[in-house]
Each structure stands twice: as structure tokens, then as C-alpha cells.
Amino acid sequence: MDSYKAVVLAAGKGTRMNSDIPKVLHKICGSEMLNILLDTTFTAG
């Protein structure tokens, strides 16, 4: 089985989103953006 590695670039203050929370923690359809990215990455293998 092949082994894969991923680098997740998750940074940003979210200032352009007019928010005090980091942009990767903003929710889309009830899930934080970072969780969506990680779930997709793990699913892809």
C-alpha cells in the first residue's frame, strides 16, 4: 500500500471576514472549514 502525506496550510485571522475567530474555524453547513478539509483528505487516502 502506498503511503501519502499531506501538508495542511491552515492560517489566517479572518479579518476580511469581519470576525474575531480564525478563518479555518468558520463553519460551512455546520462544520468548521478545517474539519471539512481534514475529512476530505482522510477520505482521499
Order of alpha helices (4+ residues) and beta strands (2+ residues): beta-beta-alpha
